[in-house]
Amino acid sequence: MFEGKLKVGKRKETPKDREFFLMNEKQETMPVGQDSEMMMVMSHEELLQTIQYREFVDSKGEFAIIKLPDGKMTVVNRQGEQVIEPGNYYDMKLLDGNILFYRPRRKTVCYYDLLARVVIDEDIHAKDAPEVITINKWEFVEYNGLFRSRTYEYFALPFRPSQYDLWNYGYYLIYNFRRSTASGCQEWIYKEEDGGSMRMHKENSEKVCFLRGDHTHVYWLCADLYDSGIVVMDSHEDYYFVDSSLKKTYIGCNQPKTESENLMVAMPRLGKQVYDMEMQRRKKQEEQELLLMQEKSEAGHVELYQAGKKWGVKVDGKVIVPPLYHSIAQPVGAYCAFEQIPRHWGVMTVKGKVIVDAKYEKVEIRDNGIAVVTDITGKAQTIHLK
C-alpha cells in the first residue's frame, strides 16, 4: 500500500479490510529489536502475496473478494489462495454461510459453494439464494427443492431430512438410505468381544458417510470399530481406516491387485490391529487410574461405608462402589479384599473391578501388589494383582 500497488477501492478503508490477511493463524507476533516497540505482524512472503492484489473489494468470514492487476475479480481465503477462477464478472457478492453470488454474464446468475468449491446453480432463471442450514451441527445447502451436501462430489435429497435421519458422531456423519442401494461398498461387523474379529455383513452398505472438514468426497460407511475409528469407501472404491483425528489410512479396494488389498485379508487384519491397540490403551489407562487410586488411598481419601447390612467404597466422598458386599477389608494401596457372602473372599480395585473371584476363605493383600489367598482346604497360593 505504501508503494501504491494496493488500494481499497473508492470507499473508505475499514478495519475489516486491513485485518483480513492479518488474521491468518500462521501470523507471527514478535519484537523486531530489543529496544524497539515495533512488532512483526506479517511475514515478507505474506506481504508479497497481499500486494499482488490491486483492490480489496469486500470480505465475509473466511473469504474476500479482490481485484487483480488486470482488473479481473476473484475470491481468496485468508491464506491468499484463489478459490474461484478470475474473470470479468458483472457482479460479485459474499452471502451468509460461505456462499458466493456472482454474474459471469450479464443475464446469468450463479451461486457457488466456497467450501465445496462447486457451482450450485448457473442459469438465467436461477432461484432465490441458497440457504445454509445446520442439522445436528453439520451444514447443508438447501436450494431449488434439493437438500445438498457441502462436498464437491454431488449428493442431494429431494427433501429436508430430520435430525433423526442424520447421525452425528463428531468427526463423521451418517445418513441411512433405509432402502436397498447398489453402493458397491461392503459392510463389515467388528466384534471386540471376539478379539477384534471382522466379518462381512452386506455386499452393499446403505450408510452414506461425511467426514468433518472434508468438502471433497462423499463416502460410504464400511465398518464401525467403536471408539477406535471407522472404515469408509470413497468414489474410487478404495477403503480407508479413519480415526477421530481424521487421519486416513488406506486399507484395500474392491479390485485388489495384491493379496494384502483384498478385503477378505485386509479387514480381519485391521480388526486385530485395532483390537491390540485398544487393549494396550486400556491397560495403560487402567494402570494410571490404579496409581491415582493408590495415591488417594494412601492420602486417606478412600473410605468404606455401610448401607443397611451391605458395604461399599467412597472416594473423595463420592460413591464409587455401591453397597453390594457382605464385608470389605481396609484398602491396601489400590486394592481391597471383599466378602461376597460369608467365607467367600475375593479381591477388587477400589474402583470396584474384580481382580480375584470371591471363592476363598481368606485373602491377604500385601503392599507390593501381591495377594495371598487360602481356599477351604487350607491351601494357600500367591497371586500377582498387577
TORKOL-4160 file (C-alpha; in steps of 0.2 Angstrom, whole numbers, padded with zeros to 4 digits, m for minus):
386
<pt num="1" X="0000" Y="0000" Z="0000"/>
<pt num="2" X="0014" Y="0012" Z="0004"/>
<pt num="3" X="0021" Y="0009" Z="m0014"/>
<pt num="4" X="0004" Y="0012" Z="m0022"/>
<pt num="5" X="0002" Y="m0006" Z="m0028"/>
<pt num="6" X="m0013" Y="m0010" Z="m0017"/>
<pt num="7" X="m0028" Y="0001" Z="m0014"/>
<pt num="8" X="m0045" Y="m0002" Z="m0006"/>
<pt num="9" X="m0056" Y="0005" Z="m0020"/>
<pt num="10" X="m0066" Y="0021" Z="m0019"/>
<pt num="11" X="m0074" Y="0018" Z="m0002"/>
<pt num="12" X="m0067" Y="0022" Z="0014"/>
<pt num="13" X="m0055" Y="0008" Z="0021"/>
<pt num="14" X="m0062" Y="m0001" Z="0036"/>
<pt num="15" X="m0053" Y="m0011" Z="0049"/>
<pt num="16" X="m0060" Y="m0027" Z="0042"/>
<pt num="17" X="m0051" Y="m0024" Z="0025"/>
<pt num="18" X="m0035" Y="m0020" Z="0034"/>
<pt num="19" X="m0036" Y="m0035" Z="0045"/>
<pt num="20" X="m0042" Y="m0049" Z="0034"/>
<pt num="21" X="m0025" Y="m0055" Z="0028"/>
<pt num="22" X="m0018" Y="m0052" Z="0046"/>
<pt num="23" X="m0030" Y="m0064" Z="0054"/>
<pt num="24" X="m0021" Y="m0080" Z="0046"/>
<pt num="25" X="m0017" Y="m0092" Z="0061"/>
<pt num="26" X="0001" Y="m0093" Z="0054"/>
<pt num="27" X="0005" Y="m0075" Z="0058"/>
<pt num="28" X="0019" Y="m0072" Z="0070"/>
<pt num="29" X="0020" Y="m0058" Z="0083"/>
<pt num="30" X="0037" Y="m0055" Z="0089"/>
<pt num="31" X="0048" Y="m0040" Z="0094"/>
<pt num="32" X="0059" Y="m0033" Z="0080"/>
<pt num="33" X="0073" Y="m0027" Z="0091"/>
<pt num="34" X="0077" Y="m0027" Z="0109"/>
<pt num="35" X="0074" Y="m0009" Z="0112"/>
<pt num="36" X="0060" Y="m0007" Z="0099"/>
<pt num="37" X="0041" Y="m0006" Z="0101"/>
<pt num="38" X="0038" Y="m0012" Z="0083"/>
<pt num="39" X="0030" Y="m0029" Z="0081"/>
<pt num="40" X="0031" Y="m0040" Z="0066"/>
<pt num="41" X="0013" Y="m0044" Z="0061"/>
<pt num="42" X="0015" Y="m0051" Z="0043"/>
<pt num="43" X="0030" Y="m0061" Z="0035"/>
<pt num="44" X="0039" Y="m0055" Z="0020"/>
<pt num="45" X="0031" Y="m0069" Z="0009"/>
<pt num="46" X="0013" Y="m0065" Z="0015"/>
<pt num="47" X="0016" Y="m0046" Z="0012"/>
<pt num="48" X="0021" Y="m0050" Z="m0006"/>
<pt num="49" X="0006" Y="m0061" Z="m0008"/>
<pt num="50" X="m0005" Y="m0047" Z="m0002"/>
<pt num="51" X="0001" Y="m0033" Z="m0013"/>
<pt num="52" X="m0001" Y="m0043" Z="m0029"/>
<pt num="53" X="m0020" Y="m0038" Z="m0027"/>
<pt num="54" X="m0025" Y="m0021" Z="m0035"/>
<pt num="55" X="m0041" Y="m0019" Z="m0025"/>
<pt num="56" X="m0049" Y="m0026" Z="m0009"/>
<pt num="57" X="m0067" Y="m0026" Z="m0013"/>
<pt num="58" X="m0076" Y="m0035" Z="0002"/>
<pt num="59" X="m0074" Y="m0049" Z="0014"/>
<pt num="60" X="m0085" Y="m0060" Z="0025"/>
<pt num="61" X="m0080" Y="m0074" Z="0036"/>
<pt num="62" X="m0065" Y="m0083" Z="0029"/>
<pt num="63" X="m0066" Y="m0076" Z="0011"/>
<pt num="64" X="m0063" Y="m0060" Z="0002"/>
<pt num="65" X="m0067" Y="m0053" Z="m0015"/>
<pt num="66" X="m0052" Y="m0044" Z="m0023"/>
<pt num="67" X="m0047" Y="m0037" Z="m0040"/>
<pt num="68" X="m0031" Y="m0042" Z="m0048"/>
<pt num="69" X="m0019" Y="m0030" Z="m0058"/>
<pt num="70" X="m0028" Y="m0035" Z="m0074"/>
<pt num="71" X="m0045" Y="m0029" Z="m0067"/>
<pt num="72" X="m0052" Y="m0047" Z="m0066"/>
<pt num="73" X="m0061" Y="m0052" Z="m0050"/>
<pt num="74" X="m0058" Y="m0067" Z="m0039"/>
<pt num="75" X="m0061" Y="m0074" Z="m0021"/>
<pt num="76" X="m0047" Y="m0078" Z="m0009"/>
<pt num="77" X="m0046" Y="m0086" Z="0008"/>
<pt num="78" X="m0035" Y="m0080" Z="0022"/>
<pt num="79" X="m0020" Y="m0088" Z="0015"/>
<pt num="80" X="m0022" Y="m0079" Z="m0001"/>
<pt num="81" X="m0027" Y="m0094" Z="m0011"/>
<pt num="82" X="m0039" Y="m0091" Z="m0025"/>
<pt num="83" X="m0054" Y="m0102" Z="m0023"/>
<pt num="84" X="m0063" Y="m0097" Z="m0040"/>
<pt num="85" X="m0057" Y="m0094" Z="m0057"/>
<pt num="86" X="m0053" Y="m0075" Z="m0060"/>
<pt num="87" X="m0065" Y="m0067" Z="m0073"/>
<pt num="88" X="m0073" Y="m0051" Z="m0079"/>
<pt num="89" X="m0088" Y="m0053" Z="m0068"/>
<pt num="90" X="m0103" Y="m0041" Z="m0069"/>
<pt num="91" X="m0106" Y="m0043" Z="m0051"/>
<pt num="92" X="m0100" Y="m0052" Z="m0036"/>
<pt num="93" X="m0106" Y="m0053" Z="m0018"/>
<pt num="94" X="m0102" Y="m0064" Z="m0002"/>
<pt num="95" X="m0118" Y="m0071" Z="0006"/>
<pt num="96" X="m0120" Y="m0079" Z="0023"/>
<pt num="97" X="m0114" Y="m0097" Z="0025"/>
<pt num="98" X="m0099" Y="m0095" Z="0013"/>
<pt num="99" X="m0110" Y="m0094" Z="m0002"/>
<pt num="100" X="m0104" Y="m0083" Z="m0017"/>
<pt num="101" X="m0116" Y="m0074" Z="m0028"/>
<pt num="102" X="m0109" Y="m0068" Z="m0045"/>
<pt num="103" X="m0114" Y="m0065" Z="m0063"/>
<pt num="104" X="m0102" Y="m0071" Z="m0076"/>
<pt num="105" X="m0113" Y="m0065" Z="m0090"/>
<pt num="106" X="m0125" Y="m0050" Z="m0090"/>
<pt num="107" X="m0141" Y="m0060" Z="m0088"/>
<pt num="108" X="m0134" Y="m0075" Z="m0079"/>
<pt num="109" X="m0135" Y="m0078" Z="m0060"/>
<pt num="110" X="m0123" Y="m0090" Z="m0052"/>
<pt num="111" X="m0122" Y="m0097" Z="m0034"/>
<pt num="112" X="m0106" Y="m0105" Z="m0029"/>
<pt num="113" X="m0101" Y="m0115" Z="m0013"/>
<pt num="114" X="m0085" Y="m0108" Z="m0007"/>
<pt num="115" X="m0082" Y="m0123" Z="0005"/>
<pt num="116" X="m0085" Y="m0137" Z="m0008"/>
<pt num="117" X="m0079" Y="m0126" Z="m0022"/>
<pt num="118" X="m0093" Y="m0131" Z="m0033"/>
<pt num="119" X="m0106" Y="m0122" Z="m0043"/>
<pt num="120" X="m0124" Y="m0123" Z="m0035"/>
<pt num="121" X="m0133" Y="m0115" Z="m0050"/>
<pt num="122" X="m0129" Y="m0105" Z="m0065"/>
<pt num="123" X="m0144" Y="m0100" Z="m0075"/>
<pt num="124" X="m0154" Y="m0085" Z="m0082"/>
<pt num="125" X="m0168" Y="m0092" Z="m0071"/>
<pt num="126" X="m0158" Y="m0095" Z="m0055"/>
<pt num="127" X="m0170" Y="m0095" Z="m0040"/>
<pt num="128" X="m0168" Y="m0086" Z="m0024"/>
<pt num="129" X="m0151" Y="m0088" Z="m0015"/>
<pt num="130" X="m0146" Y="m0105" Z="m0007"/>
<pt num="131" X="m0150" Y="m0107" Z="0011"/>
<pt num="132" X="m0137" Y="m0114" Z="0023"/>
<pt num="133" X="m0145" Y="m0124" Z="0036"/>
<pt num="134" X="m0137" Y="m0134" Z="0051"/>
<pt num="135" X="m0144" Y="m0151" Z="0057"/>
<pt num="136" X="m0135" Y="m0160" Z="0071"/>
<pt num="137" X="m0121" Y="m0147" Z="0070"/>
<pt num="138" X="m0117" Y="m0151" Z="0051"/>
<pt num="139" X="m0120" Y="m0138" Z="0037"/>
<pt num="140" X="m0130" Y="m0142" Z="0022"/>
<pt num="141" X="m0137" Y="m0131" Z="0007"/>
<pt num="142" X="m0155" Y="m0131" Z="0003"/>
<pt num="143" X="m0159" Y="m0124" Z="m0015"/>
<pt num="144" X="m0172" Y="m0126" Z="m0028"/>
<pt num="145" X="m0181" Y="m0140" Z="m0019"/>
<pt num="146" X="m0165" Y="m0150" Z="m0016"/>
<pt num="147" X="m0155" Y="m0154" Z="0000"/>
<pt num="148" X="m0137" Y="m0154" Z="m0004"/>
<pt num="149" X="m0121" Y="m0159" Z="0005"/>
<pt num="150" X="m0106" Y="m0147" Z="0005"/>
<pt num="151" X="m0095" Y="m0158" Z="m0005"/>
<pt num="152" X="m0088" Y="m0157" Z="m0022"/>
<pt num="153" X="m0094" Y="m0174" Z="m0026"/>
<pt num="154" X="m0113" Y="m0172" Z="m0028"/>
<pt num="155" X="m0125" Y="m0178" Z="m0015"/>
<pt num="156" X="m0143" Y="m0172" Z="m0014"/>
<pt num="157" X="m0160" Y="m0177" Z="m0007"/>
<pt num="158" X="m0177" Y="m0171" Z="m0014"/>
<pt num="159" X="m0182" Y="m0166" Z="0004"/>
<pt num="160" X="m0175" Y="m0160" Z="0020"/>
<pt num="161" X="m0171" Y="m0174" Z="0032"/>
<pt num="162" X="m0175" Y="m0173" Z="0050"/>
<pt num="163" X="m0162" Y="m0173" Z="0064"/>
<pt num="164" X="m0166" Y="m0191" Z="0067"/>
<pt num="165" X="m0161" Y="m0196" Z="0049"/>
<pt num="166" X="m0143" Y="m0189" Z="0051"/>
<pt num="167" X="m0132" Y="m0197" Z="0065"/>
<pt num="168" X="m0119" Y="m0186" Z="0071"/>
<pt num="169" X="m0103" Y="m0194" Z="0078"/>
<pt num="170" X="m0092" Y="m0179" Z="0080"/>
<pt num="171" X="m0079" Y="m0182" Z="0067"/>
<pt num="172" X="m0091" Y="m0190" Z="0055"/>
<pt num="173" X="m0110" Y="m0190" Z="0050"/>
<pt num="174" X="m0121" Y="m0204" Z="0044"/>
<pt num="175" X="m0136" Y="m0204" Z="0033"/>
<pt num="176" X="m0145" Y="m0220" Z="0031"/>
<pt num="177" X="m0155" Y="m0223" Z="0015"/>
<pt num="178" X="m0166" Y="m0236" Z="0023"/>
<pt num="179" X="m0168" Y="m0244" Z="0006"/>
<pt num="180" X="m0158" Y="m0256" Z="m0005"/>
<pt num="181" X="m0144" Y="m0247" Z="m0015"/>
<pt num="182" X="m0130" Y="m0253" Z="m0026"/>
<pt num="183" X="m0117" Y="m0243" Z="m0017"/>
<pt num="184" X="m0103" Y="m0256" Z="m0021"/>
<pt num="185" X="m0097" Y="m0254" Z="m0003"/>
<pt num="186" X="m0095" Y="m0269" Z="0008"/>
<pt num="187" X="m0102" Y="m0268" Z="0026"/>
<pt num="188" X="m0092" Y="m0277" Z="0039"/>
<pt num="189" X="m0096" Y="m0280" Z="0058"/>
<pt num="190" X="m0082" Y="m0278" Z="0071"/>
<pt num="191" X="m0083" Y="m0289" Z="0087"/>
<pt num="192" X="m0072" Y="m0283" Z="0100"/>
<pt num="193" X="m0078" Y="m0297" Z="0112"/>
<pt num="194" X="m0071" Y="m0309" Z="0100"/>
<pt num="195" X="m0054" Y="m0302" Z="0100"/>
<pt num="196" X="m0057" Y="m0290" Z="0086"/>
<pt num="197" X="m0064" Y="m0302" Z="0073"/>
<pt num="198" X="m0072" Y="m0295" Z="0057"/>
<pt num="199" X="m0085" Y="m0302" Z="0046"/>
<pt num="200" X="m0094" Y="m0296" Z="0031"/>
<pt num="201" X="m0112" Y="m0292" Z="0034"/>
<pt num="202" X="m0118" Y="m0285" Z="0017"/>
<pt num="203" X="m0112" Y="m0283" Z="0000"/>
<pt num="204" X="m0119" Y="m0265" Z="m0001"/>
<pt num="205" X="m0119" Y="m0253" Z="0013"/>
<pt num="206" X="m0134" Y="m0241" Z="0015"/>
<pt num="207" X="m0125" Y="m0228" Z="0025"/>
<pt num="208" X="m0119" Y="m0213" Z="0017"/>
<pt num="209" X="m0104" Y="m0205" Z="0027"/>
<pt num="210" X="m0097" Y="m0187" Z="0028"/>
<pt num="211" X="m0080" Y="m0183" Z="0036"/>
<pt num="212" X="m0078" Y="m0167" Z="0046"/>
<pt num="213" X="m0069" Y="m0154" Z="0036"/>
<pt num="214" X="m0069" Y="m0165" Z="0020"/>
<pt num="215" X="m0078" Y="m0154" Z="0007"/>
<pt num="216" X="m0072" Y="m0165" Z="m0007"/>
<pt num="217" X="m0078" Y="m0183" Z="m0005"/>
<pt num="218" X="m0094" Y="m0192" Z="m0001"/>
<pt num="219" X="m0091" Y="m0209" Z="0007"/>
<pt num="220" X="m0100" Y="m0225" Z="0011"/>
<pt num="221" X="m0098" Y="m0232" Z="0029"/>
<pt num="222" X="m0090" Y="m0249" Z="0028"/>
<pt num="223" X="m0087" Y="m0253" Z="0047"/>
<pt num="224" X="m0088" Y="m0245" Z="0064"/>
<pt num="225" X="m0074" Y="m0250" Z="0075"/>
<pt num="226" X="m0082" Y="m0242" Z="0091"/>
<pt num="227" X="m0071" Y="m0228" Z="0098"/>
<pt num="228" X="m0056" Y="m0233" Z="0088"/>
<pt num="229" X="m0062" Y="m0227" Z="0071"/>
<pt num="230" X="m0072" Y="m0231" Z="0056"/>
<pt num="231" X="m0069" Y="m0238" Z="0038"/>
<pt num="232" X="m0076" Y="m0229" Z="0023"/>
<pt num="233" X="m0076" Y="m0232" Z="0005"/>
<pt num="234" X="m0073" Y="m0217" Z="m0007"/>
<pt num="235" X="m0080" Y="m0215" Z="m0025"/>
<pt num="236" X="m0065" Y="m0224" Z="m0032"/>
<pt num="237" X="m0070" Y="m0239" Z="m0022"/>
<pt num="238" X="m0054" Y="m0238" Z="m0011"/>
<pt num="239" X="m0056" Y="m0241" Z="0008"/>
<pt num="240" X="m0049" Y="m0231" Z="0022"/>
<pt num="241" X="m0047" Y="m0233" Z="0040"/>
<pt num="242" X="m0051" Y="m0216" Z="0048"/>
<pt num="243" X="m0048" Y="m0212" Z="0067"/>
<pt num="244" X="m0055" Y="m0197" Z="0077"/>
<pt num="245" X="m0041" Y="m0186" Z="0072"/>
<pt num="246" X="m0047" Y="m0188" Z="0054"/>
<pt num="247" X="m0031" Y="m0197" Z="0049"/>
<pt num="248" X="m0035" Y="m0208" Z="0034"/>
<pt num="249" X="m0025" Y="m0225" Z="0031"/>
<pt num="250" X="m0028" Y="m0235" Z="0015"/>
<pt num="251" X="m0034" Y="m0252" Z="0019"/>
<pt num="252" X="m0039" Y="m0261" Z="0002"/>
<pt num="253" X="m0051" Y="m0259" Z="m0013"/>
<pt num="254" X="m0064" Y="m0268" Z="m0022"/>
<pt num="255" X="m0052" Y="m0273" Z="m0037"/>
<pt num="256" X="m0036" Y="m0278" Z="m0027"/>
<pt num="257" X="m0020" Y="m0280" Z="m0037"/>
<pt num="258" X="m0011" Y="m0288" Z="m0022"/>
<pt num="259" X="m0017" Y="m0301" Z="m0009"/>
<pt num="260" X="m0015" Y="m0288" Z="0005"/>
<pt num="261" X="m0028" Y="m0276" Z="m0004"/>
<pt num="262" X="m0041" Y="m0290" Z="m0004"/>
<pt num="263" X="m0054" Y="m0285" Z="0009"/>
<pt num="264" X="m0055" Y="m0303" Z="0015"/>
<pt num="265" X="m0037" Y="m0301" Z="0021"/>
<pt num="266" X="m0037" Y="m0283" Z="0025"/>
<pt num="267" X="m0052" Y="m0281" Z="0036"/>
<pt num="268" X="m0048" Y="m0296" Z="0048"/>
<pt num="269" X="m0030" Y="m0289" Z="0049"/>
<pt num="270" X="m0036" Y="m0272" Z="0053"/>
<pt num="271" X="m0048" Y="m0278" Z="0066"/>
<pt num="272" X="m0034" Y="m0287" Z="0075"/>
<pt num="273" X="m0023" Y="m0272" Z="0074"/>
<pt num="274" X="m0036" Y="m0261" Z="0081"/>
<pt num="275" X="m0041" Y="m0273" Z="0095"/>
<pt num="276" X="m0022" Y="m0275" Z="0100"/>
<pt num="277" X="m0020" Y="m0256" Z="0101"/>
<pt num="278" X="m0036" Y="m0253" Z="0110"/>
<pt num="279" X="m0031" Y="m0266" Z="0123"/>
<pt num="280" X="m0014" Y="m0258" Z="0126"/>
<pt num="281" X="m0023" Y="m0241" Z="0128"/>
<pt num="282" X="m0035" Y="m0248" Z="0141"/>
<pt num="283" X="m0021" Y="m0256" Z="0150"/>
<pt num="284" X="m0011" Y="m0240" Z="0151"/>
<pt num="285" X="m0026" Y="m0230" Z="0156"/>
<pt num="286" X="m0030" Y="m0243" Z="0170"/>
<pt num="287" X="m0013" Y="m0243" Z="0176"/>
<pt num="288" X="m0014" Y="m0224" Z="0178"/>
<pt num="289" X="m0031" Y="m0225" Z="0186"/>
<pt num="290" X="m0024" Y="m0238" Z="0199"/>
<pt num="291" X="m0009" Y="m0227" Z="0203"/>
<pt num="292" X="m0021" Y="m0212" Z="0206"/>
<pt num="293" X="m0032" Y="m0223" Z="0217"/>
<pt num="294" X="m0017" Y="m0229" Z="0227"/>
<pt num="295" X="m0012" Y="m0211" Z="0230"/>
<pt num="296" X="m0029" Y="m0207" Z="0236"/>
<pt num="297" X="m0030" Y="m0222" Z="0247"/>
<pt num="298" X="m0013" Y="m0218" Z="0255"/>
<pt num="299" X="m0019" Y="m0200" Z="0257"/>
<pt num="300" X="m0035" Y="m0206" Z="0266"/>
<pt num="301" X="m0047" Y="m0201" Z="0253"/>
<pt num="302" X="m0054" Y="m0219" Z="0251"/>
<pt num="303" X="m0066" Y="m0224" Z="0264"/>
<pt num="304" X="m0078" Y="m0239" Z="0267"/>
<pt num="305" X="m0096" Y="m0236" Z="0271"/>
<pt num="306" X="m0111" Y="m0246" Z="0276"/>
<pt num="307" X="m0129" Y="m0245" Z="0269"/>
<pt num="308" X="m0141" Y="m0257" Z="0279"/>
<pt num="309" X="m0131" Y="m0273" Z="0280"/>
<pt num="310" X="m0120" Y="m0271" Z="0264"/>
<pt num="311" X="m0104" Y="m0262" Z="0262"/>
<pt num="312" X="m0097" Y="m0251" Z="0248"/>
<pt num="313" X="m0082" Y="m0239" Z="0244"/>
<pt num="314" X="m0082" Y="m0220" Z="0243"/>
<pt num="315" X="m0068" Y="m0209" Z="0235"/>
<pt num="316" X="m0067" Y="m0191" Z="0239"/>
<pt num="317" X="m0084" Y="m0193" Z="0247"/>
<pt num="318" X="m0092" Y="m0200" Z="0231"/>
<pt num="319" X="m0099" Y="m0217" Z="0230"/>
<pt num="320" X="m0088" Y="m0227" Z="0218"/>
<pt num="321" X="m0093" Y="m0245" Z="0223"/>
<pt num="322" X="m0111" Y="m0246" Z="0228"/>
<pt num="323" X="m0116" Y="m0256" Z="0244"/>
<pt num="324" X="m0116" Y="m0274" Z="0237"/>
<pt num="325" X="m0104" Y="m0284" Z="0248"/>
<pt num="326" X="m0106" Y="m0293" Z="0265"/>
<pt num="327" X="m0089" Y="m0286" Z="0270"/>
<pt num="328" X="m0075" Y="m0276" Z="0264"/>
<pt num="329" X="m0057" Y="m0275" Z="0271"/>
<pt num="330" X="m0047" Y="m0259" Z="0273"/>
<pt num="331" X="m0039" Y="m0255" Z="0256"/>
<pt num="332" X="m0021" Y="m0259" Z="0253"/>
<pt num="333" X="m0014" Y="m0247" Z="0240"/>
<pt num="334" X="m0027" Y="m0248" Z="0225"/>
<pt num="335" X="m0034" Y="m0265" Z="0230"/>
<pt num="336" X="m0046" Y="m0271" Z="0244"/>
<pt num="337" X="m0052" Y="m0288" Z="0249"/>
<pt num="338" X="m0071" Y="m0291" Z="0249"/>
<pt num="339" X="m0083" Y="m0304" Z="0255"/>
<pt num="340" X="m0097" Y="m0308" Z="0243"/>
<pt num="341" X="m0106" Y="m0320" Z="0255"/>
<pt num="342" X="m0099" Y="m0326" Z="0272"/>
<pt num="343" X="m0082" Y="m0335" Z="0270"/>
<pt num="344" X="m0081" Y="m0331" Z="0251"/>
<pt num="345" X="m0067" Y="m0318" Z="0249"/>
<pt num="346" X="m0060" Y="m0310" Z="0233"/>
<pt num="347" X="m0050" Y="m0295" Z="0228"/>
<pt num="348" X="m0056" Y="m0279" Z="0219"/>
<pt num="349" X="m0048" Y="m0262" Z="0215"/>
<pt num="350" X="m0055" Y="m0248" Z="0225"/>
<pt num="351" X="m0065" Y="m0243" Z="0209"/>
<pt num="352" X="m0074" Y="m0260" Z="0210"/>
<pt num="353" X="m0066" Y="m0270" Z="0197"/>
<pt num="354" X="m0065" Y="m0288" Z="0202"/>
<pt num="355" X="m0047" Y="m0295" Z="0200"/>
<pt num="356" X="m0049" Y="m0311" Z="0210"/>
<pt num="357" X="m0066" Y="m0320" Z="0211"/>
<pt num="358" X="m0074" Y="m0322" Z="0228"/>
<pt num="359" X="m0071" Y="m0340" Z="0232"/>
<pt num="360" X="m0058" Y="m0340" Z="0245"/>
<pt num="361" X="m0059" Y="m0342" Z="0264"/>
<pt num="362" X="m0045" Y="m0330" Z="0267"/>
<pt num="363" X="m0037" Y="m0316" Z="0257"/>
<pt num="364" X="m0022" Y="m0306" Z="0262"/>
<pt num="365" X="m0016" Y="m0291" Z="0251"/>
<pt num="366" X="0002" Y="m0285" Z="0253"/>
<pt num="367" X="0010" Y="m0268" Z="0249"/>
<pt num="368" X="0019" Y="m0274" Z="0233"/>
<pt num="369" X="0003" Y="m0279" Z="0224"/>
<pt num="370" X="0003" Y="m0297" Z="0229"/>
<pt num="371" X="m0012" Y="m0306" Z="0237"/>
<pt num="372" X="m0010" Y="m0322" Z="0246"/>
<pt num="373" X="m0027" Y="m0332" Z="0245"/>
<pt num="374" X="m0032" Y="m0348" Z="0255"/>
<pt num="375" X="m0045" Y="m0360" Z="0250"/>
<pt num="376" X="m0057" Y="m0370" Z="0261"/>
<pt num="377" X="m0044" Y="m0384" Z="0261"/>
<pt num="378" X="m0031" Y="m0373" Z="0269"/>
<pt num="379" X="m0020" Y="m0372" Z="0253"/>
<pt num="380" X="m0013" Y="m0355" Z="0250"/>
<pt num="381" X="m0007" Y="m0348" Z="0234"/>
<pt num="382" X="0001" Y="m0331" Z="0228"/>
<pt num="383" X="m0007" Y="m0320" Z="0215"/>
<pt num="384" X="0000" Y="m0305" Z="0207"/>
<pt num="385" X="m0013" Y="m0292" Z="0206"/>
<pt num="386" X="m0004" Y="m0280" Z="0193"/>
